[in-house]
Amino acid sequence: MFVYNSYVEGSVDFIWGEGSFYFLSSTISPNTPGISITADKRASNTSIGGTVFDQCKITPSAAGASIPDMAGSISLGRPWNINARVAYIKTYLDSCVGAAAWAVWSTSTPNNVGVFFGEYRNTGPGSLSTSRASFSHQMTDLEAATFLLADVFSSISWIDFSALRISPFSITNTPATVTVTSTITPTGSVPVAIVTSTTIFVSTTSLKSVITKNITEKVSTTILTTQSDVYELTTLTATATSISTIVPQAKLTTLTFNEVASTTLTIQDP
């Protein structure tokens, strides 16, 4: 189910079930204090789906706002089973959201081991994360990327994106560089710089990054010949580490005397 620019109001677990639910730029309004907004479940912990609120607003209904007990009483969700998966992303959380923000299913059956309840770059008085439930997550870029629209549904070809006035969230990475100094091996009267084949660990939150490798100089003298290569990392899965391993291949570049060359690897979005 894909919901856009809508108003959803309800009481106990008013957004519930098993499947894929994606709310974009919508207002979600509890009208009763002390309740949970979502009750999510999945068949297994590898099943596609879950419930996502992207750039939404969580605020009480007009009637609910007048109830004295509403402030700090609302839970973002509770797990119907241990495979529950819910994310609030770049969403405004009103003061109605409690400090813990998430609840167990019940005292006798908490269902909180194995669930994934995540928050990413939320705003508002209810977004303070210092006292969040221990089984919830303040998501990294990599974790949030698993809730991209294309990953919540098996296909998004049925969504008319031309009707949307706001785009679903995306993860934008700041380009980063890491530099490896080459070794210089004299060969007769012309030294040759050989790029050291050192393993470099590059941290990236992009699901697919392009590594551009260029030989540059550290001093003002001119490199007589240069070589550049482009490497493409394998696509990371939802469970993959954000640390990627780059092993530069040995490259020969003709230099003048007293010159120091370096290899710069630049991480860019594809």
C-alpha positions in Angstrom: 0.0 0.0 0.0 1.4 3.4 -1.0 -0.2 6.4 0.6 0.6 10.0 -0.4 -0.6 13.4 0.8 -3.3 11.9 3.0 -4.8 12.3 6.4 -5.0 9.1 8.6 -6.6 9.2 12.0 -7.3 6.5 14.5 -6.9 4.8 17.9 -5.3 1.6 19.1 -2.9 0.1 16.4 -4.7 2.0 13.7 -2.0 1.2 11.1 -1.6 -2.6 11.4 -1.0 -5.7 9.4 1.5 -7.7 7.4 2.8 -6.5 4.0 4.4 -3.3 2.6 3.0 0.1 3.8 4.6 3.3 2.7 3.3 6.7 3.8 4.7 9.7 2.0 4.1 13.3 3.0 1.0 12.4 5.0 -0.5 13.4 8.4 -0.9 10.6 10.9 -3.1 11.6 13.8 -3.8 9.5 16.9 -7.1 10.6 18.7 -6.7 8.6 21.9 -3.9 8.9 24.5 -1.7 6.0 25.5 -1.9 4.0 22.2 0.5 2.8 19.5 0.2 4.0 16.0 1.5 0.8 14.3 1.2 -2.9 14.9 3.4 -4.5 12.2 4.4 -8.1 11.5 6.1 -10.1 8.8 6.2 -13.7 7.9 10.0 -13.9 8.5 12.9 -11.5 9.2 13.9 -11.7 5.5 10.4 -10.9 4.1 10.2 -7.8 2.0 8.0 -5.0 3.4 7.3 -3.3 6.7 5.8 0.1 7.5 7.5 3.3 6.5 6.6 6.9 7.2 8.6 9.2 4.9 8.5 13.0 5.4 5.2 12.7 7.3 3.7 14.6 10.3 2.7 12.8 13.5 0.3 15.0 15.5 -2.9 14.5 17.4 -6.3 14.9 15.8 -8.2 18.1 16.7 -10.2 16.2 19.3 -7.1 14.4 20.6 -5.1 17.5 21.1 -7.6 18.7 23.7 -7.1 15.7 25.9 -4.8 16.5 28.8 -3.2 13.0 28.9 -2.2 13.1 25.2 1.2 14.7 25.6 4.0 12.2 25.7 1.7 9.2 25.6 1.9 8.0 22.0 4.0 5.1 20.9 5.2 5.0 17.3 4.6 1.3 17.2 4.6 -2.1 18.9 5.5 -5.4 17.4 2.7 -7.8 16.5 5.5 -10.4 16.0 9.2 -10.6 16.4 9.7 -9.8 12.7 8.1 -6.3 12.8 9.8 -3.7 10.8 8.9 0.0 11.0 10.7 3.2 10.1 10.0 6.9 10.6 12.2 8.9 8.2 12.6 12.7 8.1 9.2 12.9 9.8 7.9 15.6 12.2 7.1 14.1 15.6 4.8 16.1 17.8 5.1 16.3 21.6 2.4 13.6 21.8 5.2 11.0 21.1 6.6 9.6 24.3 10.2 9.6 25.3 10.6 5.9 24.8 8.7 6.2 21.5 8.2 2.4 21.0 6.3 -0.2 23.0 6.3 -3.9 23.5 3.4 -6.0 22.4 2.4 -6.9 25.9 4.1 -7.6 29.3 3.7 -11.3 28.9 4.6 -11.3 25.2 6.9 -8.4 24.4 7.9 -9.6 20.9 10.8 -7.1 21.0 13.7 -9.4 20.3 14.5 -9.4 16.6 12.3 -6.4 15.6 13.6 -3.4 13.7 12.1 -0.1 14.8 14.1 2.7 13.3 14.2 6.5 13.1 16.2 8.6 10.7 16.6 12.4 10.8 13.3 13.1 12.4 12.3 16.6 13.8 10.0 18.1 16.3 9.7 17.9 20.1 8.9 14.2 20.0 12.1 13.3 18.1 14.5 13.6 21.1 16.2 10.3 21.2 18.0 10.2 24.6 15.5 8.0 26.3 14.4 5.7 23.4 13.4 2.1 23.9 16.5 -0.1 23.9 15.2 -2.2 21.0 14.8 0.8 18.7 17.5 2.3 16.4 18.6 5.7 15.4 19.5 4.6 11.9 22.7 5.2 10.0 22.6 6.1 6.3 23.1 2.4 5.4 20.3 1.2 7.6 17.9 3.9 6.3 18.8 3.0 2.7 17.1 -0.4 3.3 13.8 1.5 3.6 14.0 3.2 0.2 10.7 3.0 -1.7 12.2 0.5 -4.3 13.2 -1.8 -1.4 9.9 -1.8 0.4 7.9 -3.1 -2.6 8.8 -5.8 -5.0 8.0 -3.4 -7.8 7.2 0.3 -8.0 6.2 0.5 -11.7 2.6 0.9 -10.6 3.2 4.2 -8.8 2.5 7.3 -10.9 5.5 9.5 -9.8 4.3 12.4 -12.0 1.5 12.9 -9.5 3.9 13.4 -6.6 4.8 16.9 -5.6 7.5 15.6 -3.2 10.1 13.0 -3.8 10.6 10.0 -1.6 13.7 10.3 0.6 17.1 9.4 -0.8 20.5 8.9 0.7 23.0 11.5 -0.5 26.7 10.8 0.2 29.3 13.5 0.6 32.2 12.6 -1.8 35.2 11.4 0.2 38.8 10.8 -0.8 41.7 8.7 0.5 45.2 9.2 -0.8 48.0 6.6 -1.1 51.6 7.8 -1.6 53.4 6.0 -4.4 56.9 4.6 -4.2 59.6 5.9 -6.5 62.0 3.4 -8.1 65.0 4.9 -10.0 65.5 3.3 -13.4 68.6 4.8 -15.0 68.1 8.5 -15.4 64.3 8.5 -15.2 62.7 7.3 -12.0 59.4 5.4 -12.2 56.6 5.8 -9.7 54.9 2.5 -8.7 51.6 2.8 -6.9 51.8 0.7 -3.8 49.3 -2.2 -3.7 48.1 -1.5 -0.2 44.7 -2.5 0.9 42.6 0.5 1.7 39.4 0.4 3.8 37.0 3.0 2.6 33.8 3.6 4.6 30.8 4.4 2.3 27.1 4.4 3.0 26.2 4.3 -0.7 24.5 1.1 -1.9 26.5 1.4 -5.1 29.6 3.6 -5.4 32.0 4.4 -8.2 35.7 4.6 -7.2 37.7 6.8 -9.5 41.4 6.3 -9.2 43.7 9.1 -10.5 47.5 9.6 -10.2 48.3 13.1 -9.1 51.5 14.9 -8.1 52.4 16.4 -4.7 55.0 18.9 -6.1 54.9 21.4 -8.9 56.9 19.4 -11.4 55.0 17.9 -14.3 54.1 14.2 -14.5 55.1 13.2 -18.0 52.4 10.5 -18.4 49.3 9.7 -16.3 46.9 6.9 -16.0 43.4 6.7 -14.5 41.1 3.8 -13.9 37.5 3.5 -12.8 36.4 0.7 -10.4 32.8 -0.1 -9.5 32.1 -1.7 -6.2 29.8 -4.6 -5.9 26.3 -3.7 -4.7 25.9 -3.9 -1.0 23.0 -5.9 0.5 20.9 -4.8 3.4 23.2 -6.8 5.7 26.5 -5.9 4.1 29.1 -3.9 6.0 29.6 -0.3 5.1 33.4 -0.9 4.9 34.5 -1.6 1.4 38.0 -2.9 0.5 39.9 -1.3 -2.4 43.2 -2.9 -3.5 45.0 -0.6 -6.0 46.8 -2.3 -8.8 50.4 -1.5 -9.5 50.7 1.4 -12.0 53.8 2.8 -13.8 54.0 6.5 -14.4 57.1 8.2 -15.8 58.3 11.1 -13.6 61.0 13.7 -13.5 63.6 13.6 -10.7 62.7 14.4 -7.0 59.0 14.0 -7.7 56.5 12.3 -5.4 53.3 10.9 -6.8 50.1 9.8 -5.1 47.0 7.9 -5.9 43.7 9.5 -4.9 40.6 7.3 -4.6 37.4 9.4 -4.8 34.1 8.0 -3.7 31.2 9.3 -5.8 27.6 8.5 -6.2 26.9 6.6 -9.4 
